[in-house]
Every structure is written in structure tokens, then in C-alpha cells.
Amino acid sequence: MAEHTLEIALAAGVLSPLISFWALVLFGPKLGKPVAGWFGVVFGMGVPLACATYVLFGWMDAMNAGESAALTANAWRGTWAVLGDVPITIGVKLDSLTVAMFFMVTFIAFWIFFFSVGYMSGHSDEVAGQRKYWLFFAYLSLFAFSMLGLVVSSSLVFLFIFWELVGLCSYLLIGFYFDKPVPQYAQMKAFITNRVGDFGFLIGLMLVYFHLGTVDLDEAATVFAQQAASGTGIFASHFTMFGWSLATIMGVGLFCGAMGKSAQFPLHVWLPDAMAGPTPVSALIHAATMVAAGVYLVARVFRLMTPDALMFVSLIGCLTLTLMALVAVVQTDIKKCLAYSTLSQLGYMIFGLGSGAWVAALFHLITHAFFKAMMFLGSGQVIEGCHHEQDMRKMGGLWKKMPVTCITFLVGVLAIAGTGIPGTKIGLGGFFSKDEILAVSYARAFEWEDPERFEEEHHGDGGGHAEVELTKRVLLASDPVQHDNDHAETAHSDHGTDSHAAGVGRIFANTPALPKWMFYLALFTAYITPFYMMRAWWLTFMGKPRDDHVYEHAHESPMMYIPLAVLAVGTVFASYFLFRPLIADAATAGSAASLVMAIDGTVHTPAIMAAHHFLMYGVGGAFLVGFLLAIAIYRNGLAVGDKLKRALAPLHTLLENKYYIDELYDIVFVKGFLLIAKIARFVDTWIVDLIVNLFAAAAERFAAFCGLILDKHGVDGVVNGVAKSSRDFGHIVRLPQTGQIRHYILAATGVATIVFLCVLWASSGANDVAMAATTASLGR
Amino acid sequence: MTIGLTHYLIVAAIMFVAGLFTMMTKRNAIGILIGVELVLNAATVNLVAFDRYMGPDRLDGQITAIFVIVLAAAEAALAVGICINVYKNLSTVDVDRANSLRG
């Protein structure tokens, strides 16, 4: 294979949607209703999907040939700009995770684009009186560009740029029907909430920039490990906040970005409201891809996380997954129910990452993307078929009218619930991914105190599994000297490709055990998830129709159920066999060399499962309990559910109001902000304005004095006075100038006479001698 | 009675005053010109007389007198030219009408 072929294919896949975006923006209105949509499908996602497929097979070949590590190391990267001493790199991150994510995003997005054509044909494309059909696909293309760019970027700066772009697209698409008030508020809420998280991201990015001196993901990880080993750089700082070191703050800051984008607990409020957007948007952005970007980010910066930061990640993930699952139980809006389910599942991923289940979390990301996108499309189909009715209480019995939707939705329900046969490899997506997260968190919570015993125990138990071989390889490869010093350490396996290998993997001496209650909460939620999903499915498709009007109209269209079927097949087959090995490869190939690699799910899950039968059946069988409970309650319609609701009224009210978090934010932030604004206004009016006005009045008086008195009577007086007096003098002087010659002569004669007389008078009074002399001389 | 300097001076003074008076009273420009000639000639008579009686061995006064005569001739020619132009412009030689020099 020629050098950089895969990078070029990836770049082509990223740029094609951008071209599609501009083409649609420039020529979209001329293309007309179905053509613009198909254009978007082909160029916005068809080309990237082709590229992704090519890259996938190319990468598989490389992996089989053992060339993948070299490809990763030699992936194209360049310098975009140099800020200070730090080069801002631009490049393609080429590893198994990128390939898996790229394929997942393009595959799901392609079918959602496809679905959108059908969806938009049944929807009004009029926004604010203008036909915006083309704009919808332009936005979708722009989103595709941003999302793929995010996945491919090898530098944090570009990751951040694309990160903001997907946020923008989310904003634009939630508010696609911006002439209605609800999407407007939803888009604002989404954007502003994301800004909060992005601010944290920016802080983390700045810390990376200043202290690690590079923004390239791999370099940053290497530098971080070196600094941790030598106690220099960011580890030399004594700055602490909330008991966190600067290095922890960096990790938490980066995680804050993920909290916003992946809607984790305190910042989760925007995601349910974002369901006001069109359903394909909900499926694409707010279920499958963009919300997973946060998880992807955490996975990418996993190597920059300290144990404290990871503990924080676990905590947030654990809170999210539990609290949101409980809210999902009481939702009656089908899309809202799915939204809270998404929140809960994202919480699982984040929790998994924080606990060290890197592989399991990312695997869950991909399986979840498949089945959640499918379920959202299914809900879109249902809503479309039921004439925009979203209340599940008014549905029921739809399986007769929408068989394909019903079955695919059920596949999604089974997958998210983790259906499978415990102890075997037979099961749907969630069975592997979610259960693995639970197994790892169990290990972190209960067996972490004595890592040495832990390691021995599970090596022995899991002898039959190929993964254990890997463990041994990983552990043997690590530095024996350091291994003696700190057991609770990471193993790092990319000695072959990374010259900084020594000590890179084993960074932190004391990674704490996970609190046990976190595991219990996650386990508890594993029982809630199947319950609310089965409840949603049963209420929608099973039982008797509860609203004849809705039931009458219900129908499904091929344009919309083809994508459903494809994604259902993907959910069943593709995930485990295709994506699982890729992600495991990404972890072992060193791109995720992490502090908890030693207990990574890849390595130990089967061992843990086998060692603890209660875990295997307790987690693996959760779906059955949840399903049966849901069916038992909702078998005969809503009656039993309503009874329960009345019995648990306070709890129900709390959940229905989502823990009053929106209200809390309203009071604390919105009202608080308004209060601050009022105070500021008061201060402005009564203090600042007063002072300013005082000064203004004083200045005005002074100016009046200067202008009217001093200037007019003083300066002007002098100037005018001079002018006036010279004019008056001129008048006087011109009086004798009569123009009459005789007057001049008269004057001249008169003056001459006077002068003569004066001289005469003067000389007569002077001295007689002179007079006599004159007379004498005259008389001579 | 011998004719002395005093007589000449008296005649010159009479001529001078007459010329002056003519200049002041005449409204006709030509008349004024005649007055000017009288004044000049009075000065010439004085010059000649003073030269004859105060410094007979020198010719300063005589020469100055000749200068004055020449100047008077030139001035008269000039003045007549001005008069003609005034007449052309104003159709009169009445100096009271030619008052554009008034301040």
C-alpha cells in the first residue's frame, strides 16, 4: 500500500461533506426538493462512507500484516502555525479507534441522511416563510464535516475547533424550525450549556499548551508521562484548587468539555430539550455521534488524566447514569424517554472510562450509537406515522401497523438492555459492552486494594481466554524495576513504536480504589435500563390501542424503515465482530496506554466474570428482571402504572420534574443573573450615573462661564475692541480727506504758515545777536 | 530809489500769494494750473534774486531757477494731459466734481 493512502482517504472523507455543504449553500435553492436531499446523501455521507469502508479494509489488512503500528507512528502530520515556542500541529490520527469511529459515524450518518430524505418529504420545509429544504441538508453536511474532522484530528487544537463546529451544527439543527419558540429556547439552552463545558475544555487546553508544550495528542501524552516520572513541568507546580493538583485540573478541565458535549450530570439539562429538533437530528447528533464526542475526547486525553481526575470522571459518570435512568422511567414522551436513556448510557461510558474500562466504554459508545440511532429513527417513524403524536400513553398496539419499526425497535431494546446468555458469547451489543464496564468497575471497587493478589488470581482463572495471554504480554513487557515499586500501575505495550517507552505506562503510584457505592449504583441501573426501555416499547407497540385517532393514521414508509433495518442488522452483527477487535487493538497498540491498563476490560472481563458467578448472572441476567417487571406492570395498559404512580407520588413528582434541576438553574443562574443585572443597574443608575452627571453638570457650568463670560466679554471684547477702535480712528482720519484739492492746498498753506510763524516766534525769542546777524546779512 | 532785494521779494511774495489764492479759489483746472505757474514763478524770482544779492559769485540760484523752469514746463505739459483725461472722463474740468480721491 502506498504511503499515506489511508490518511488521504480519511481526509477525502472529511472534506467531501464540506464541499457538499458549500454546494448546497450556493446552489441548494436551485436543486429543489428531492434533489438537494439526495445530493446531501451522496456527497455529504456517501463519499465519506466509501472512504471509511476503504480505510477500514486497508487498516484490517495492515493489522493482519502487522503494519498498523508503523502506520500509526508515521501518520501524516504537519505544523499549522507556531505560537510562541509551541507548534500547533495539524494531522491525521490514524489508529484503530479513529478507523472504528470513522466507520461508525459514516455508516450511521449515511443511513440517517437517507432517512432524512424520507423524513423531510413528510415535513414542512418552510421556516419563517421560506423554503429551507436544502438548508437542512447543508447543515447536516456541515455537521458531517465537523464530526469526521473531530474524529480524525491528531491535535487538540483542531479537535477543539471541530468540537466547536459540531456544537454550532447542533445549535443550528436543533433550531432548524427557528420560527417556533420551543426549538429556539432549546437551541439556546444547548449552546449556552455547552459553552460552560467548553470553557473548561479551553482551560485544559491552555494548561496542555503551557505546561506540556505541545498540542499533539501523542506527544502530549509522552511529555505528560515524562513529567510525571521526573516530577517536572506540570507536576512541579504546587498550585492546588479543591485539593486538586494542576495536572488534575488539566484533566478535569478537558473532561469539562466532555461533560458539556456528552451532557453529563450538572450540564445534562440541554439534551432532553434538544429533542425539540427534527428527529433525524436527534438520532444523528443527540444520540449517536456528537454526544459521543465527549466520550471520544476523554478516551483520547485518557493518558493526560491523573487518578484524581479519573475519579472525578467516574463520579460524574456514575451520578449521570443513575439519576438519568430513573428520570427515564417516568417519561411519557417517546423521544424524551430515549433522550434520558441516552444520558444514562453516556454516563455508563464516562463511568467506564473513569474506572479504567477504556475498551469497554468505547465499545459501548459504538454499540450504543447503533442501537440508539436506530431507536431514534424508529421513534421518528412512530411520530411521523402517528401524526406528530409523541405521547406514549396515546399509542399502543402499533405493531400491527408498523411491524418493521416494531421489530427493529425491539432489537434496540434488547441490545441496550444487554440481552444475552451469561457465560457465553451469545448476545447483543450491550451485553458485552455494558457488562464489561460493570465487571471492570467491580474489580476497581472490590479487588483493587491488593493488586498483586488480584493479578495472580485472574491470571489463573481465565486461562482459557486468549485475552489473558495478552495480559501476560503486557505485564511482562513493563519495566520490572518499577513493577516492584508500584503495583497499582499501568502497563504499556508500545515499546516497539515509542522510544519513550521506559516508564511511560506506569505513571502513578497510588491509584485509589473505586468507592463501592459507585459500583452498586451502576449495577442497580443495569436493572432500571431494561425496565424503562421495555416500558417504552410495550407502551408504544404492544397492548391495545389507547387512542383510536392515532391508531387509525399509523403507517410506515419504506424510505424510513430501510435505514432502521440496516442499523438493526448492524446492531446485531457488526458491533462485536467488527468493532470490538479494533478498539481492543487501539488499546493494546499503545494509543490508550493508561494507568489502569492492567485491569482493563479487554484483559480481565472474562476472568472477572468467571471468577464471580454472582456478577456474571447478576449483571448478565439484569435484562430479564427488568423486562419481566415492565411487562408485568404495563401488560394491561396504564392502570397498574397509574396505581404505582399514586403510591409513590413524591418520588414520581421528583422524577417527573427531573430533580428540579432546571428550576434550580433557573433560580440560581437565570434569576441570579437577572438579580445581578438588577443590582448592577441600580449601582449604575444611582452611583455611577450620579457621579457622572455631577461631573457633567459641573463641566457644563464651567463651560458656560468660560464661553459666555470669559470668551464673549473677555477675549472677544478685546479683539472686537481693537477692531472697533481702529475703525473709529479711521473714520476720524478720513474726515479731512475731502477729495477737494483746494482743501488740501488750504491745509498745506495753513500748516506751512503756522510752521513759519512758529519758527519766526522761536527765533525772535531766542537771541538778538543771531537776529541782528541775520538782519545784517540780509541787509547787506 | 534803488531796486534792492526786498523789492524782488515783495513782488515774489505777491506773485506767490496770488498763485496760491488762484489755486484755492478757482474751480477750473486750467485756472489752478495758472495758479501753480504763478507759485513756481514766484519761487523762481526768489531764487534769482537771492542769487544775485546773497551770492553773486556763485551760480547755484540761477541754475536752480532754470531747473524750476524746465520742471514747470514738464509739469504743465503733464497737468494739461491730466486735465484732458479728466475732461474725457467727466466731461468737465471742474475740480469739485473730480473728488474720487476723497477718503
Boltz contact constraints between the chains, C-beta under 6 A:
constraints:
  - contact:
      token1: [A, 734]
      token2: [B, 103]
      max_distance: 6.0
  - contact:
      token1: [A, 737]
      token2: [B, 102]
      max_distance: 6.0
  - contact:
      token1: [A, 737]
      token2: [B, 103]
      max_distance: 6.0
  - contact:
      token1: [A, 738]
      token2: [B, 102]
      max_distance: 6.0
  - contact:
      token1: [A, 739]
      token2: [B, 99]
      max_distance: 6.0
  - contact:
      token1: [A, 739]
      token2: [B, 101]
      max_distance: 6.0
  - contact:
      token1: [A, 739]
      token2: [B, 102]
      max_distance: 6.0
  - contact:
      token1: [A, 741]
      token2: [B, 95]
      max_distance: 6.0
  - contact:
      token1: [A, 742]
      token2: [B, 24]
      max_distance: 6.0
  - contact:
      token1: [A, 745]
      token2: [B, 23]
      max_distance: 6.0
  - contact:
      token1: [A, 745]
      token2: [B, 24]
      max_distance: 6.0
  - contact:
      token1: [A, 746]
      token2: [B, 24]
      max_distance: 6.0
  - contact:
      token1: [A, 749]
      token2: [B, 20]
      max_distance: 6.0
